[in-house]
Amino acid sequence: MSGSYLFIDGNYFQQAWEKFNSFWFDGKGRFSYPQLSAHHKKIFYYDALPSKKDNESDEEFGARLKAKHDFFNYLRGLSRWHVYEGISKRARGGIARQKEVDVLIAVDMLTHTHRKNMEELTFIAGDQDFRPLIDAVVREGMNVNLWYGSGSVSEDLKNTADSSMCMDVFSLHHFLDGDTQKSCPMPQRSGSMGEFQPHGRLIENGFRGDQLVARIRRDATFDHINSAVVFSGVYHSNYRVQGNLEFAKKVYAYEFGDIEWRPAGGE
């Protein structure tokens, strides 16, 4: 275990996770919060209980409130996890806004930095409003790693941190629970010089417009997704897949661009 502390803007993370989960797993994936404990000395989670929506019944609100409260208590029960709550107020127009959460994060992050309780910190956030906080912590000599959701981060915040990482399928997959990983295993990736030596029977060709850009072959054990395009003498990808081919095709497209897959004759 490293001397890293993890600070999580809970509302931001949950929105990023829901977007990620919907795209990759049709909302059926599960995140393994205990997995984070293996990578950080302490984890601080900041969020607020929900406020009542307009036209929401007492029963509906009570169910939402209980679910969030139970989730907070679940996190509190994990080793080295600490949950701090702000408040949530609903303004005109039905928009709920959290109060005090940003201040709680700032106070704790600056306090632990000043006391040198940690060797480095990781912060899951994306809001521009955190830029002055990160700037102050960096100037105190603390190394700051920013984790952010795809398409939901301030560029200024990224540039202020010492390093940053997009929470995409490559970085988050090993933080998913065992059932999710088993149902959607990550393909084994490698590069290849020159022309790839094919494995197995050709089952699909991948096109971008009229250009053939990838092929899928199947042998007794694996499916193989390989580039059909050479860049500077290098085939840019070799995916070896054992399991969910549709998920692997989605990962391949995420890395190399959208592809239309068409059945092949089976060379």
N, C-alpha and C positions, 0 to 999 in steps of 0.2 A: 504494500500500500504506500502510495506517495504522500507527500505533505501537501497535497492539493485540497483546497476547499471548493465545493460546488455551490453556487448561488443560483436559484431558479426563480425566474418570474413566472409563477405558476399559471396565471391566466394566459400569458403569451405561449408558454409551452403547450398547454392543453389545446389551444387553437391550432398550433402548428402540428401537433400530433393527430388531431382529428382530420385535418386536411391530408396529411401523409397517409393515415390509415384508410381513408376513403379512397384515395387514388390507388394505393398499392394492394390493399387487402379487402376492398369493398366494405370497410368498416368492421371487419371481423378479426383484425389483428389485436394482439394484446401486448402492451409494453411491460417489461419486467423491471420495476423500480429497484428491486434488490440488486440487480446487475450493476447499477451505478455505484453501489456501496463498495464494490471491489476496486474501484478506480479512484476513490476520493476518501480522504481522512474524515471529513464531515460534510454533510449535505444540508443546506438551508433552503427551505421551500416557502415561498411567500404568495399568499392568495387571500381572497375574501369570500365569505359565505355569500350566496346570491341574494338579491333583493327581489321582492314580489313584482311580477310583471302586470301590466294593465290587463284587465279581463281574465286574469289567471285565478282559478278557484283556490280556496284555502287548501284543499286536498292536493291539488297539483303542486302548489308551492311547497307544501309540507314534504311531499315526496322528493322534490328537487333539493330542498334544504337538507333532508336526512341523508340523501345520497352523497352530497358534498361533505357533510359532517363526518359520515362514515369513512369517506376517502381520506380526509385529513387524519382521522384516528388511525387508519391503516398505515399511513406514512409515518406517523409518530411511533408506531410499534416496530418500525424497521431499525436495525442497528445504525447508529450515527446520523439518523435523520431528525431534523428539527423543523417544525412547521410554525409559521407566524402569520397571524391573520390581521388584515386591515378591515375596512368596512366597505360596503357597496351601497351606493345611493343611485336611485333612478330619477333622472331629470325629466323635464318635459320632452315629449316625443318618445318616451319609453326607452331611452338609451341609458343603460346601467354603467356607472363609472366607479372605479375603485378609488378609495381614499386611503391615505397613509401607507400603502404598500411600498411605493417608491421611496418614501422616507425611511421605512424600516430597512429596506435593502441598503440604502446609502449609509445609514448609521452603522449597521453591522459590518459592511464591507470595509468602511474606513477604520472602524475600531480594530478589526482583526488585522488589517494591514499595519496600522500604527503599532500594535502590540507585537507584530512579527509572529503571530500564531501560525501562519501558513507560509509555505515556500512559494506557492503560486496559487492562482485562483482561476476557476472556470465559471463563466457566467452565461446562462441561457437566457437570452433577451434579444430584442431587436429594435427597441424604441429609441429614437433620436434623443429623447429627454435624458437618457442615461450617459450621453457622451461626456458631459462635464464630470460626472462621477468616475468614469473609466479614466479620463484624462488625469484626474487628481490621484487616483490609485497608481497609475503608471508612473507618474512623477515622483511618487513615494518609493519607487524602486521595485514595485510588485509586478511580476509577470502575469499578464491577463490573457486568457484564452476565451474567445467569444464563440459560443455555439448559437446558430440561428436557423430559423426555418426558411425553406426555399421561397424566394420572392417576398419575404416579409422582414427586411432588415434595412436599417439606415446605413448608407455607404459611409457616412461620417463616423458612425459607431464602429463599423468594421475597421476603418483606417486608424482609429484611436487605439484599439486593442493591439497587443503584441502579435497575436495570431488569431485566426478565425477558421471556423469549420461549419460548412453547411450540413444540417441534419438531414441528409438524403439517405437513400436506401443502402448505400455502401457503408455509411458511418453508423447508422442506427440498427442495422439488421442484427448485430450481436447483442443488442439491448432488448430484443424481443423475447417473449417467453418461448419455452421449448416447443409447444404445439404449433405456434406460428412459424418458427424457424423450420420445423419438420414439414409442414404443409407447403411452405414456399422457400425451399433451400436456395441459397445464393449459388449461382454457377461459379465454377472455378475458372478464373481468368488468367490468360497468358498471352504473350505476343509471339509472333513468329517471323523469322527472316525469310525473305524470298517466298516462293510459292508453297502454300500449305499442302502437306500430303494428306489426302482425304481418308477419313475413317468411316467405314460402313456405307449404308445405302442412302442415296440422296432422297429426301422426302419432301423438302420445301425449298423454294427459291425466294429470296427477298429482293424487292425492287423499290427504287426511289425514282418515280416517274417511269421512264423506259429503261433505266440503267439497272443492271443486275449488281447488287452491292453485297449480298450475303447468301450463304447456303446453310441448310441444316441437313446433317447426315445422322443416321442412327445405326449403332452397332449393338451387340448383345447386352452391353452394360450401360452405355451413355448415349445421349444425344450430343451432337457437336455443332455449335453455331460458329461459322467462320466467315471472315470477310472475303468478298470476291473482288475487292479493289486494292490495288497496291499503291502505297504512298512512299516515294523515295526508296523503293525496293523492299519495303516492310509491309507485310499484311498486318493491319492494325489490331486484330483481335482474334482470339480463339477462346470460345466459351465451352467448357465441358459441363454438361447438365445431367444430373441424376435426380429425377423427380419431376417437378412441375415445369413443363416446357413453356407453357403460356406465361408464367411469371418470369422465366428466364428471357423470353422474347421481349417482355416489357422492360426488363433491366437493360437488355442490349440496345433497345430503342432509346432509352433514357441516356445512355452513354454516347451513342453514335447517330441518333436522329431517327425520325419515324420511318418505318419500313412497311411495305405491303407484302405480306407473305402469300405465295401461291403454291398449290400442290405441284410436286415434280413427278416426272415419270418413273423415278427410281433407278438412277444409273447404277 
